[in-house]
């Protein structure tokens, strides 16, 4: 059980580190082209990492007796990590084609997914 809590804390820590350290520094230090290249490299790995960290709790919730609350939160967490990972190429394509409305929508979706992942990971931590 403690390893599951550690896993979910890592997931929340990834989100906090990304929001508090990585993103603000990128835009204050790098020029637009460099920040774009960096973000295109980091974001797929970011969401893949979040998805990977969601699996242990999801597997535990599916194969052990746990509350429906933890089960649903685990699925919710993993689905949002997968959505974040899947929309990255479309977000990049929208940016490249200067489709500002589509880009704004997809970027907003990824921000929403990140918020859901963070909140659900905290809720899972206190529910295990």
N, CA, C and O atoms as a MOPAC input file, in Angstrom:
PM7 MOZYME 1SCF
protein

 N      0.82400 1    -1.19800 1     0.00000 1
 C      0.00000 1     0.00000 1     0.00000 1
 C      0.87000 1     1.26400 1     0.00000 1
 O      0.55100 1     2.24800 1    -0.66700 1
 N      1.96600 1     1.22100 1     0.75400 1
 C      2.82600 1     2.40200 1     0.82500 1
 C      3.47000 1     2.71600 1    -0.52300 1
 O      3.66500 1     3.88300 1    -0.86200 1
 N      3.80100 1     1.67600 1    -1.29300 1
 C      4.39200 1     1.91500 1    -2.61000 1
 C      3.37800 1     2.58200 1    -3.53000 1
 O      3.75300 1     3.38800 1    -4.38200 1
 N      2.10400 1     2.25700 1    -3.36800 1
 C      1.06400 1     2.91300 1    -4.16600 1
 C      0.97100 1     4.38500 1    -3.81300 1
 O      0.83500 1     5.23900 1    -4.68900 1
 N      1.04600 1     4.67300 1    -2.52700 1
 C      1.01300 1     6.07800 1    -2.10600 1
 C      2.22700 1     6.83400 1    -2.64700 1
 O      2.11400 1     7.98300 1    -3.07400 1
 N      3.37200 1     6.18500 1    -2.62400 1
 C      4.57800 1     6.81100 1    -3.15800 1
 C      4.43400 1     7.07200 1    -4.66000 1
 O      4.82800 1     8.12800 1    -5.15400 1
 N      3.87600 1     6.11600 1    -5.36800 1
 C      3.66000 1     6.26600 1    -6.80800 1
 C      2.75400 1     7.44500 1    -7.10900 1
 O      3.03700 1     8.24000 1    -8.00500 1
 N      1.67300 1     7.55700 1    -6.36900 1
 C      0.70600 1     8.62700 1    -6.63400 1
 C      1.27500 1     9.98500 1    -6.20100 1
 O      0.94400 1    11.01300 1    -6.79400 1
 N      2.12300 1     9.99100 1    -5.17600 1
 C      2.79200 1    11.23400 1    -4.77400 1
 C      3.78300 1    11.66700 1    -5.85500 1
 O      3.92200 1    12.86000 1    -6.12600 1
 N      4.47000 1    10.70600 1    -6.47100 1
 C      5.35300 1    11.03800 1    -7.59300 1
 C      4.56800 1    11.70300 1    -8.71000 1
 O      5.02700 1    12.67400 1    -9.31300 1
 N      3.38900 1    11.17700 1    -8.98000 1
 C      2.56300 1    11.75100 1   -10.04300 1
 C      2.19900 1    13.19800 1    -9.71400 1
 O      2.33300 1    14.08000 1   -10.56200 1
 N      1.74400 1    13.44000 1    -8.50100 1
 C      1.40900 1    14.81000 1    -8.09300 1
 C      2.65600 1    15.69500 1    -8.11900 1
 O      2.58000 1    16.86500 1    -8.49500 1
 N      3.79200 1    15.14100 1    -7.72400 1
 C      5.04200 1    15.89200 1    -7.74200 1
 C      5.48400 1    16.27800 1    -9.14300 1
 O      6.01800 1    17.36700 1    -9.35400 1
 N      5.26300 1    15.39000 1   -10.09600 1
 C      5.58400 1    15.70700 1   -11.49200 1
 C      4.77100 1    16.90600 1   -11.94800 1
 O      5.30200 1    17.82000 1   -12.57900 1
 N      3.48500 1    16.90400 1   -11.63100 1
 C      2.61300 1    18.01400 1   -12.03600 1
 C      3.06700 1    19.30800 1   -11.36900 1
 O      3.20200 1    20.33300 1   -12.03600 1
 N      3.30400 1    19.26800 1   -10.06000 1
 C      3.72700 1    20.47800 1    -9.34600 1
 C      5.05700 1    21.01100 1    -9.87100 1
 O      5.21100 1    22.21500 1   -10.07300 1
 N      6.00400 1    20.12200 1   -10.08900 1
 C      7.30500 1    20.54300 1   -10.60300 1
 C      7.16400 1    21.18600 1   -11.97500 1
 O      7.78300 1    22.21100 1   -12.26400 1
 N      6.34900 1    20.57400 1   -12.80500 1
 C      6.13700 1    21.11700 1   -14.14600 1
 C      5.50200 1    22.50400 1   -14.08300 1
 O      5.93500 1    23.42300 1   -14.77800 1
 N      4.47900 1    22.64900 1   -13.25100 1
 C      3.76500 1    23.92700 1   -13.17000 1
 C      4.57300 1    25.01400 1   -12.47000 1
 O      4.55400 1    26.17200 1   -12.88700 1
 N      5.27400 1    24.64700 1   -11.41800 1
 C      5.96200 1    25.65200 1   -10.61100 1
 C      7.36300 1    25.98800 1   -11.11400 1
 O      7.83100 1    27.11300 1   -10.94400 1
 N      8.02400 1    25.02900 1   -11.72400 1
 C      9.41300 1    25.26100 1   -12.11600 1
 C      9.62900 1    25.29400 1   -13.62500 1
 O     10.14100 1    26.27600 1   -14.16400 1
 N      9.24400 1    24.23600 1   -14.29100 1
 C      9.57200 1    24.10700 1   -15.71000 1
 C      8.91600 1    25.17600 1   -16.56800 1
 O      9.60400 1    25.91700 1   -17.27000 1
 N      7.59900 1    25.26400 1   -16.51900 1
 C      6.87700 1    26.16600 1   -17.41800 1
 C      7.26800 1    27.63000 1   -17.24700 1
 O      7.57000 1    28.27900 1   -18.24800 1
 N      7.28000 1    28.18600 1   -16.03400 1
 C      7.64600 1    29.60600 1   -15.91500 1
 C      9.07700 1    29.90300 1   -16.37300 1
 O      9.34200 1    30.95600 1   -16.95300 1
 N      9.98700 1    28.98000 1   -16.11300 1
 C     11.38200 1    29.20300 1   -16.48400 1
 C     11.56200 1    29.14300 1   -17.99500 1
 O     12.31800 1    29.92900 1   -18.56700 1
 N     10.87200 1    28.22000 1   -18.63500 1
 C     10.99700 1    28.08300 1   -20.09000 1
 C     10.68700 1    29.40100 1   -20.78200 1
 O     11.45400 1    29.86100 1   -21.62900 1
 N      9.56600 1    30.00300 1   -20.42200 1
 C      9.13100 1    31.20700 1   -21.12400 1
 C      9.91800 1    32.45000 1   -20.72700 1
 O      9.90500 1    33.44300 1   -21.45500 1
 N     10.60000 1    32.41500 1   -19.59300 1
 C     11.39800 1    33.57700 1   -19.20600 1
 C     12.84700 1    33.48100 1   -19.68100 1
 O     13.53700 1    34.49800 1   -19.74600 1
 N     13.31800 1    32.28700 1   -20.01100 1
 C     14.71800 1    32.10300 1   -20.37600 1
 C     14.91000 1    31.83500 1   -21.87000 1
 O     15.86000 1    32.33300 1   -22.47400 1
 N     14.02000 1    31.06100 1   -22.45700 1
 C     14.19900 1    30.65600 1   -23.85200 1
 C     13.41400 1    31.54700 1   -24.80700 1
 O     12.36000 1    32.07800 1   -24.45700 1
 N     13.94400 1    31.70000 1   -26.01600 1
 C     13.19700 1    32.42400 1   -27.04600 1
 C     12.05900 1    31.52600 1   -27.54900 1
 O     11.98900 1    30.35000 1   -27.19100 1
 N     11.18100 1    32.07700 1   -28.36900 1
 C      9.99100 1    31.34900 1   -28.82000 1
 C     10.33200 1    30.04200 1   -29.53500 1
 O      9.72000 1    29.00800 1   -29.27200 1
 N     11.30000 1    30.09300 1   -30.43100 1
 C     11.65000 1    28.88600 1   -31.18500 1
 C     12.23300 1    27.80500 1   -30.28000 1
 O     11.87600 1    26.63300 1   -30.39600 1
 N     13.12200 1    28.19800 1   -29.38600 1
 C     13.73800 1    27.23400 1   -28.47100 1
 C     12.72000 1    26.66400 1   -27.49400 1
 O     12.72800 1    25.46500 1   -27.21200 1
 N     11.84200 1    27.52100 1   -26.97800 1
 C     10.82900 1    27.02500 1   -26.04600 1
 C      9.86800 1    26.07700 1   -26.74900 1
 O      9.43200 1    25.08800 1   -26.15900 1
 N      9.53400 1    26.36700 1   -27.99900 1
 C      8.66200 1    25.48100 1   -28.76600 1
 C      9.30800 1    24.11100 1   -28.95600 1
 O      8.65100 1    23.08600 1   -28.77800 1
 N     10.58500 1    24.08700 1   -29.31600 1
 C     11.30000 1    22.81900 1   -29.49100 1
 C     11.35600 1    22.03700 1   -28.18200 1
 O     11.13800 1    20.82600 1   -28.16000 1
 N     11.64900 1    22.74100 1   -27.10100 1
 C     11.74200 1    22.08400 1   -25.80100 1
 C     10.39400 1    21.49700 1   -25.39200 1
 O     10.31700 1    20.34200 1   -24.97400 1
 N      9.33100 1    22.29600 1   -25.51300 1
 C      8.00700 1    21.83100 1   -25.10800 1
 C      7.53900 1    20.64500 1   -25.94600 1
 O      6.87400 1    19.74800 1   -25.42800 1
 N      7.87500 1    20.63100 1   -27.21900 1
 C      7.49200 1    19.51000 1   -28.08200 1
 C      8.21600 1    18.22300 1   -27.68600 1
 O      7.72100 1    17.12300 1   -27.93400 1
 N      9.37200 1    18.36500 1   -27.07900 1
 C     10.10000 1    17.19100 1   -26.58900 1
 C      9.60800 1    16.75800 1   -25.21300 1
 O      9.50800 1    15.56300 1   -24.93400 1
 N      9.30200 1    17.71900 1   -24.35700 1
 C      8.98200 1    17.40000 1   -22.96900 1
 C      7.53700 1    16.93000 1   -22.77000 1
 O      7.29400 1    16.02600 1   -21.97000 1
 N      6.58500 1    17.52000 1   -23.47300 1
 C      5.18300 1    17.21200 1   -23.20100 1
 C      4.78000 1    15.76900 1   -23.46600 1
 O      4.06100 1    15.19800 1   -22.64600 1
 N      5.19800 1    15.14900 1   -24.55700 1
 C      4.84000 1    13.72900 1   -24.69600 1
 C      5.40400 1    12.88000 1   -23.55500 1
 O      4.73700 1    11.97100 1   -23.06100 1
 N      6.63600 1    13.18300 1   -23.14300 1
 C      7.24300 1    12.44800 1   -22.02900 1
 C      6.53400 1    12.75300 1   -20.70800 1
 O      6.37700 1    11.87100 1   -19.86300 1
 N      6.11400 1    13.98500 1   -20.54100 1
 C      5.39600 1    14.41500 1   -19.34000 1
 C      4.11000 1    13.60500 1   -19.17500 1
 O      3.87200 1    13.01100 1   -18.12300 1
 N      3.29000 1    13.58600 1   -20.21500 1
 C      2.02700 1    12.84600 1   -20.12000 1
 C      2.24900 1    11.33600 1   -20.09000 1
 O      1.49200 1    10.62100 1   -19.43400 1
 N      3.25700 1    10.84200 1   -20.77600 1
 C      3.56000 1     9.41900 1   -20.71200 1
 C      3.97800 1     9.03700 1   -19.29100 1
 O      3.57000 1     7.99400 1   -18.78000 1
 N      4.78700 1     9.87800 1   -18.66000 1
 C      5.17000 1     9.63400 1   -17.27200 1
 C      3.96900 1     9.63500 1   -16.33900 1
 O      3.85900 1     8.78300 1   -15.45800 1
 N      3.07200 1    10.58900 1   -16.53300 1
 C      1.86200 1    10.62900 1   -15.71100 1
 C      1.01100 1     9.38300 1   -15.93100 1
 O      0.44100 1     8.84200 1   -14.98400 1
 N      0.92600 1     8.93400 1   -17.16900 1
 C      0.16300 1     7.72400 1   -17.47900 1
 C      0.80700 1     6.49800 1   -16.83100 1
 O      0.11300 1     5.66400 1   -16.25100 1
 N      2.11000 1     6.39300 1   -16.92900 1
 C      2.81800 1     5.25900 1   -16.32300 1
 C      2.62600 1     5.24400 1   -14.81000 1
 O      2.41500 1     4.18100 1   -14.22500 1
 N      2.69600 1     6.41100 1   -14.17100 1
 C      2.50100 1     6.46500 1   -12.72200 1
 C      1.05200 1     6.20500 1   -12.31900 1
 O      0.78400 1     5.93400 1   -11.14900 1
 N      0.12000 1     6.28200 1   -13.25300 1
 C     -1.27300 1     5.98000 1   -12.91800 1
 C     -1.54200 1     4.47200 1   -12.92700 1
 O     -2.50000 1     4.02000 1   -12.30100 1
 N     -0.71800 1     3.69100 1   -13.62300 1
 C     -0.97800 1     2.26000 1   -13.76600 1
 C     -0.93700 1     1.44900 1   -12.47400 1
 O     -1.83600 1     0.63300 1   -12.26900 1
 N      0.04400 1     1.61900 1   -11.59300 1
 C      0.04700 1     0.78900 1   -10.38200 1
 C     -1.22800 1     0.92600 1    -9.54800 1
 O     -1.77200 1    -0.07300 1    -9.08000 1
 N     -1.69900 1     2.14000 1    -9.36500 1
 C     -2.91700 1     2.34400 1    -8.57600 1
 C     -4.12400 1     1.81000 1    -9.33600 1
 O     -5.02200 1     1.22000 1    -8.73500 1
 N     -4.15300 1     2.00800 1   -10.63500 1
 C     -5.25000 1     1.49400 1   -11.45600 1
 C     -5.30200 1    -0.03200 1   -11.38100 1
 O     -6.37700 1    -0.60300 1   -11.19700 1
 N     -4.17500 1    -0.68400 1   -11.51900 1
 C     -4.12400 1    -2.15000 1   -11.43600 1
 C     -4.55000 1    -2.61500 1   -10.05300 1
 O     -5.30900 1    -3.57600 1    -9.92300 1
 N     -4.06200 1    -1.93700 1    -9.01800 1
 C     -4.46500 1    -2.28200 1    -7.65400 1
 C     -5.97700 1    -2.14400 1    -7.48500 1
 O     -6.62700 1    -3.02900 1    -6.92900 1
 N     -6.52500 1    -1.04600 1    -7.95900 1
 C     -7.96100 1    -0.79800 1    -7.80600 1
 C     -8.79600 1    -1.81700 1    -8.57700 1
 O     -9.87900 1    -2.19200 1    -8.12900 1
 N     -8.31100 1    -2.26300 1    -9.71500 1
 C     -9.07000 1    -3.21600 1   -10.52300 1
 C     -9.03900 1    -4.63400 1    -9.97100 1
 O    -10.01400 1    -5.37100 1   -10.11700 1
 N     -7.93500 1    -5.02800 1    -9.33800 1
 C     -7.77200 1    -6.41700 1    -8.92600 1
 C     -7.83400 1    -6.66100 1    -7.42300 1
 O     -7.65400 1    -7.79500 1    -6.98100 1
 N     -8.07900 1    -5.64100 1    -6.64100 1
 C     -8.18600 1    -5.79700 1    -5.19100 1
 C     -9.47600 1    -5.16700 1    -4.70900 1
 O    -10.08800 1    -4.33700 1    -5.38200 1
 N     -9.85600 1    -5.58200 1    -3.54300 1
 C    -11.04800 1    -4.96400 1    -2.96600 1
 C    -10.70100 1    -3.54600 1    -2.54500 1
 O     -9.85300 1    -3.32200 1    -1.68100 1
 N    -11.35200 1    -2.63300 1    -3.15300 1
 C    -11.15900 1    -1.22300 1    -2.83900 1
 C    -12.50400 1    -0.53200 1    -2.98700 1
 O    -13.45200 1    -1.10900 1    -3.52000 1
 N    -12.58000 1     0.66200 1    -2.52800 1
 C    -13.84700 1     1.38200 1    -2.64400 1
 C    -14.08900 1     1.77500 1    -4.10000 1
 O    -13.15600 1     1.91400 1    -4.89200 1
 N    -15.34400 1     1.94500 1    -4.42100 1
 C    -15.69500 1     2.40600 1    -5.77100 1
 C    -15.07700 1     3.77700 1    -6.02400 1
 O    -14.70700 1     4.10100 1    -7.15200 1
 N    -14.97000 1     4.57000 1    -4.97800 1
 C    -14.38700 1     5.91000 1    -5.07700 1
 C    -12.95400 1     5.84300 1    -5.60900 1
 O    -12.60800 1     6.55900 1    -6.54800 1
 N    -12.12500 1     4.98700 1    -5.01500 1
 C    -10.73700 1     4.83800 1    -5.45500 1
 C    -10.69800 1     4.24500 1    -6.86100 1
 O     -9.87300 1     4.64200 1    -7.68400 1
 N    -11.58400 1     3.30100 1    -7.13400 1
 C    -11.64100 1     2.67600 1    -8.45500 1
 C    -11.93500 1     3.72100 1    -9.52300 1
 O    -11.23500 1     3.79300 1   -10.53400 1
 N    -12.97000 1     4.53200 1    -9.30400 1
 C    -13.32700 1     5.56400 1   -10.27600 1
 C    -12.24100 1     6.63600 1   -10.40000 1
 O    -11.92300 1     7.07500 1   -11.50600 1
 N    -11.68300 1     7.05000 1    -9.28400 1
 C    -10.60300 1     8.04500 1    -9.33700 1
 C     -9.40300 1     7.52300 1   -10.12300 1
 O     -8.79100 1     8.26600 1   -10.89100 1
 N     -9.06900 1     6.25900 1    -9.93500 1
 C     -7.93200 1     5.65900 1   -10.64000 1
 C     -8.17100 1     5.62600 1   -12.14300 1
 O     -7.27800 1     5.94400 1   -12.92800 1
 N     -9.36700 1     5.24300 1   -12.53600 1
 C     -9.71200 1     5.21900 1   -13.96100 1
 C     -9.72100 1     6.63800 1   -14.52200 1
 O     -9.18900 1     6.89500 1   -15.60200 1
 N    -10.32600 1     7.54500 1   -13.78100 1
 C    -10.40300 1     8.95200 1   -14.18300 1
 C     -9.00200 1     9.52500 1   -14.38400 1
 O     -8.74100 1    10.22600 1   -15.36100 1
 N     -8.11200 1     9.22000 1   -13.45400 1
 C     -6.73300 1     9.68900 1   -13.50200 1
 C     -6.02900 1     9.15900 1   -14.75000 1
 O     -5.41400 1     9.92800 1   -15.48900 1
 N     -6.11500 1     7.86200 1   -14.98600 1
 C     -5.43300 1     7.24700 1   -16.12800 1
 C     -6.00100 1     7.73800 1   -17.46100 1
 O     -5.25000 1     7.98700 1   -18.40400 1
 N     -7.31700 1     7.87500 1   -17.53600 1
 C     -7.94200 1     8.34600 1   -18.77800 1
 C     -7.47500 1     9.75700 1   -19.11400 1
 O     -7.18000 1    10.05300 1   -20.27300 1
 N     -7.40500 1    10.62200 1   -18.12000 1
 C     -6.97700 1    11.99700 1   -18.38600 1
 C     -5.49300 1    12.06900 1   -18.76200 1
 O     -5.09900 1    12.91500 1   -19.56400 1
 N     -4.68000 1    11.19700 1   -18.19200 1
 C     -3.27300 1    11.14000 1   -18.60600 1
 C     -3.17200 1    10.66300 1   -20.05700 1
 O     -2.36200 1    11.17800 1   -20.82700 1
 N     -3.98900 1     9.68500 1   -20.42200 1
 C     -3.99200 1     9.19100 1   -21.80500 1
 C     -4.48300 1    10.26500 1   -22.77300 1
 O     -3.91600 1    10.43900 1   -23.85100 1
 N     -5.52900 1    10.98000 1   -22.39200 1
 C     -6.03800 1    12.06200 1   -23.24800 1
 C     -4.95300 1    13.11800 1   -23.45300 1
 O     -4.72200 1    13.56900 1   -24.57500 1
 N     -4.29300 1    13.50600 1   -22.37000 1
 C     -3.21400 1    14.48700 1   -22.48100 1
 C     -2.12900 1    14.02200 1   -23.43600 1
 O     -1.62400 1    14.80500 1   -24.24000 1
 N     -1.77300 1    12.75100 1   -23.34800 1
 C     -0.74800 1    12.19100 1   -24.22800 1
 C     -1.21800 1    12.17100 1   -25.68000 1
 O     -0.44500 1    12.47900 1   -26.58700 1
 N     -2.46400 1    11.81500 1   -25.90100 1
 C     -3.00200 1    11.67500 1   -27.25900 1
 C     -3.16600 1    13.02000 1   -27.96100 1
 O     -2.95600 1    13.10200 1   -29.17100 1
 N     -3.53400 1    14.07700 1   -27.23600 1
 C     -3.80500 1    15.36300 1   -27.89700 1
 C     -2.54300 1    16.17000 1   -28.22500 1
 O     -2.62800 1    17.17200 1   -28.93600 1
 N     -1.39600 1    15.75900 1   -27.72900 1
 C     -0.16600 1    16.51700 1   -27.98000 1
 C      0.12500 1    16.68100 1   -29.47400 1
 O      0.38800 1    17.80500 1   -29.90100 1
 N      0.09300 1    15.62900 1   -30.28800 1
 C      0.36000 1    15.83600 1   -31.72200 1
 C     -0.65000 1    16.77700 1   -32.38400 1
 O     -0.27700 1    17.58800 1   -33.23200 1
 N     -1.90900 1    16.67300 1   -32.00800 1
 C     -2.92700 1    17.56600 1   -32.58300 1
 C     -2.69900 1    19.00700 1   -32.13900 1
 O     -2.89400 1    19.93700 1   -32.92100 1
 N     -2.29100 1    19.19300 1   -30.90100 1
 C     -1.99000 1    20.53500 1   -30.39800 1
 C     -0.82500 1    21.14100 1   -31.17800 1
 O     -0.87600 1    22.30300 1   -31.58200 1
 N      0.21700 1    20.35000 1   -31.38300 1
 C      1.36900 1    20.82500 1   -32.15800 1
 C      0.97700 1    21.15700 1   -33.59400 1
 O      1.41800 1    22.16600 1   -34.14400 1
 N      0.15500 1    20.31300 1   -34.19700 1
 C     -0.28500 1    20.55700 1   -35.57600 1
 C     -1.11300 1    21.83600 1   -35.66000 1
 O     -0.96000 1    22.61300 1   -36.60300 1
 N     -1.98200 1    22.05800 1   -34.68700 1
 C     -2.79900 1    23.28000 1   -34.67700 1
 C     -1.91400 1    24.51200 1   -34.54000 1
 O     -2.17000 1    25.53400 1   -35.17600 1
 N     -0.88700 1    24.42200 1   -33.72500 1
 C      0.05000 1    25.53700 1   -33.56200 1
 C      0.81500 1    25.80100 1   -34.86100 1
 O      0.98400 1    26.94900 1   -35.27100 1
 N      1.27100 1    24.72600 1   -35.49800 1
 C      2.02700 1    24.85500 1   -36.75400 1
 C      1.19200 1    25.47900 1   -37.86800 1
 O      1.70500 1    26.24500 1   -38.68500 1
 N     -0.08400 1    25.15000 1   -37.89400 1
 C     -0.96800 1    25.64500 1   -38.95700 1
 C     -1.62000 1    26.98400 1   -38.60400 1
 O     -2.40400 1    27.53300 1   -39.37800 1
 N     -1.27800 1    27.49200 1   -37.42400 1
 C     -1.83100 1    28.75800 1   -36.94000 1
 C     -3.35800 1    28.70900 1   -36.80900 1
 O     -4.05400 1    29.68000 1   -37.10500 1
 N     -3.85400 1    27.56400 1   -36.36000 1
 C     -5.27800 1    27.40400 1   -36.06800 1
 C     -5.47300 1    27.79100 1   -34.60400 1
 O     -5.51400 1    26.93000 1   -33.72500 1
 N     -5.59200 1    29.06800 1   -34.35800 1
 C     -5.56900 1    29.56500 1   -32.98200 1
 C     -6.73000 1    29.04600 1   -32.13700 1
 O     -6.53600 1    28.73900 1   -30.96100 1
 N     -7.92200 1    28.94100 1   -32.70000 1
 C     -9.05600 1    28.43500 1   -31.91600 1
 C     -8.86200 1    26.96500 1   -31.54600 1
 O     -9.10200 1    26.56200 1   -30.40800 1
 N     -8.43000 1    26.18400 1   -32.51500 1
 C     -8.18700 1    24.76100 1   -32.24900 1
 C     -7.05700 1    24.59900 1   -31.24500 1
 O     -7.15200 1    23.79600 1   -30.31700 1
 N     -5.98500 1    25.36500 1   -31.43100 1
 C     -4.87100 1    25.30500 1   -30.49000 1
 C     -5.33000 1    25.68500 1   -29.08700 1
 O     -4.99200 1    25.00200 1   -28.12000 1
 N     -6.09200 1    26.75800 1   -28.96600 1
 C     -6.57000 1    27.19600 1   -27.65000 1
 C     -7.42700 1    26.12200 1   -26.99500 1
 O     -7.29900 1    25.86300 1   -25.79800 1
 N     -8.29800 1    25.50000 1   -27.77800 1
 C     -9.14600 1    24.43700 1   -27.24100 1
 C     -8.30000 1    23.26000 1   -26.75900 1
 O     -8.48200 1    22.77700 1   -25.64200 1
 N     -7.37700 1    22.80000 1   -27.60100 1
 C     -6.55500 1    21.64700 1   -27.24000 1
 C     -5.61700 1    21.96000 1   -26.08000 1
 O     -5.39400 1    21.11600 1   -25.21300 1
 N     -5.07300 1    23.16500 1   -26.06600 1
 C     -4.22700 1    23.56400 1   -24.94100 1
 C     -5.05500 1    23.60700 1   -23.66100 1
 O     -4.60700 1    23.14600 1   -22.61100 1
 N     -6.25500 1    24.15900 1   -23.74900 1
 C     -7.15300 1    24.17600 1   -22.59700 1
 C     -7.49100 1    22.77300 1   -22.12300 1
 O     -7.57600 1    22.52100 1   -20.92100 1
 N     -7.68500 1    21.85800 1   -23.07100 1
 C     -7.95800 1    20.46200 1   -22.72000 1
 C     -6.77900 1    19.85300 1   -21.97800 1
 O     -6.97200 1    19.12900 1   -21.00100 1
 N     -5.56900 1    20.13200 1   -22.42300 1
 C     -4.39900 1    19.58100 1   -21.73500 1
 C     -4.22400 1    20.19100 1   -20.34400 1
 O     -3.80800 1    19.50100 1   -19.41300 1
 N     -4.53600 1    21.46800 1   -20.19800 1
 C     -4.48400 1    22.10500 1   -18.87000 1
 C     -5.53100 1    21.47500 1   -17.95500 1
 O     -5.25400 1    21.18500 1   -16.79100 1
 N     -6.73200 1    21.26700 1   -18.48700 1
 C     -7.80400 1    20.60700 1   -17.73000 1
 C     -7.36300 1    19.20200 1   -17.30100 1
 O     -7.55200 1    18.81400 1   -16.14800 1
 N     -6.77600 1    18.44400 1   -18.23600 1
 C     -6.31900 1    17.09000 1   -17.90600 1
 C     -5.26800 1    17.11700 1   -16.80000 1
 O     -5.29100 1    16.28700 1   -15.89200 1
 N     -4.35600 1    18.06800 1   -16.88300 1
 C     -3.33200 1    18.19100 1   -15.85200 1
 C     -3.95500 1    18.48900 1   -14.49200 1
 O     -3.54900 1    17.90900 1   -13.48500 1
 N     -4.93100 1    19.38300 1   -14.45400 1
 C     -5.60800 1    19.71100 1   -13.19400 1
 C     -6.33800 1    18.49500 1   -12.63800 1
 O     -6.27600 1    18.22600 1   -11.43900 1
 N     -7.02100 1    17.76800 1   -13.49600 1
 C     -7.74800 1    16.56700 1   -13.06200 1
 C     -6.77600 1    15.52100 1   -12.53000 1
 O     -7.04200 1    14.89100 1   -11.50600 1
 N     -5.66500 1    15.33400 1   -13.20900 1
 C     -4.66400 1    14.36400 1   -12.76300 1
 C     -4.13000 1    14.75300 1   -11.38700 1
 O     -4.01100 1    13.90300 1   -10.50400 1
 N     -3.81300 1    16.01600 1   -11.20300 1
 C     -3.28500 1    16.46700 1    -9.91300 1
 C     -4.31500 1    16.27900 1    -8.79900 1
 O     -4.00300 1    15.71400 1    -7.75100 1
 N     -5.52800 1    16.74700 1    -9.02300 1
 C     -6.57100 1    16.65000 1    -7.99400 1
 C     -6.89900 1    15.19300 1    -7.69300 1
 O     -7.02400 1    14.81100 1    -6.52900 1
 N     -7.03800 1    14.38100 1    -8.73200 1
 C     -7.37500 1    12.97200 1    -8.49200 1
 C     -6.23500 1    12.24000 1    -7.78800 1
 O     -6.48900 1    11.35100 1    -6.97500 1
 N     -4.99400 1    12.59400 1    -8.08200 1
 C     -3.88100 1    11.93800 1    -7.39000 1
 C     -3.87400 1    12.28200 1    -5.90300 1
 O     -3.57600 1    11.42600 1    -5.07100 1
 N     -4.19600 1    13.51300 1    -5.56900 1
 C     -4.28000 1    13.89900 1    -4.15400 1
 C     -5.42600 1    13.15500 1    -3.47300 1
 O     -5.27100 1    12.65000 1    -2.36100 1
 N     -6.56900 1    13.09100 1    -4.13900 1
 C     -7.72200 1    12.37900 1    -3.57200 1
 C     -7.43200 1    10.88700 1    -3.40900 1
 O     -7.81900 1    10.28500 1    -2.40700 1
 N     -6.76100 1    10.29700 1    -4.37800 1
 C     -6.39300 1     8.88200 1    -4.27100 1
 C     -5.44400 1     8.68200 1    -3.09900 1
 O     -5.61000 1     7.74200 1    -2.32100 1
 N     -4.45700 1     9.54800 1    -2.96500 1
 C     -3.48700 1     9.42300 1    -1.87400 1
 C     -4.18400 1     9.36200 1    -0.51800 1
 O     -3.85200 1     8.51900 1     0.31500 1
 N     -5.14100 1    10.24500 1    -0.29700 1
 C     -5.81800 1    10.27500 1     0.99500 1
 C     -6.91100 1     9.22200 1     1.12600 1
 O     -7.48900 1     9.06300 1     2.20100 1
 N     -7.20400 1     8.49800 1     0.03900 1
 C     -8.23200 1     7.46000 1     0.08200 1
 C     -7.65300 1     6.05600 1     0.18500 1
 O     -8.38300 1     5.10700 1     0.47200 1
 N     -6.35600 1     5.91200 1    -0.04400 1
 C     -5.74200 1     4.57800 1     0.03500 1
 C     -5.49900 1     4.18000 1     1.47500 1
 O     -4.98900 1     3.09000 1     1.73600 1

